[in-house]
C-alpha cells in the first residue's frame, strides 16, 4: 500500500509530474518488481525544508522512506527499477543521506527538464 507520512506531507498543486510519479509508484509497488516492504511511505512532497530551487517547491518531487527496506541491495534495486519505470530521460531517483537517520529516496523530474 502507498501511504503518506501522517500529518507532514503537503501537496499544494497536483501537477502532471506529481500525478505521473504517484501513478507509476502505485503500479510499480503493486506489481512488486523488486523486494520491497509491504507499505511504501511518502515522507515529503511540497513541505519541510529542501535545497534552493528544489523541485519539491513546484510539486515535481517526492521523498520516499527507505529505512523500512530489508537490505541495501533491495534499496539499490528499487532505485534502479523505479527510475526505469518512470523513464530515466525524464526522472531521477536517488538515495539521499545514505546511512543516516534522514536516508530516503528522492524522486524528481530530471534537472534541466520541464514536465510535461
Secondary structure, DSSP 8 states (H G I E B T S, - for coil): -EEE-TTT---S---HHHHHHHHHHHHHHHTT-S---S-EEEEESS-S---TT-GGGGT-EEEEE-TTSS-HHHHHHHHHHHHHHH-TTTEEEEEESTTSTT-EEEEEE-TT----
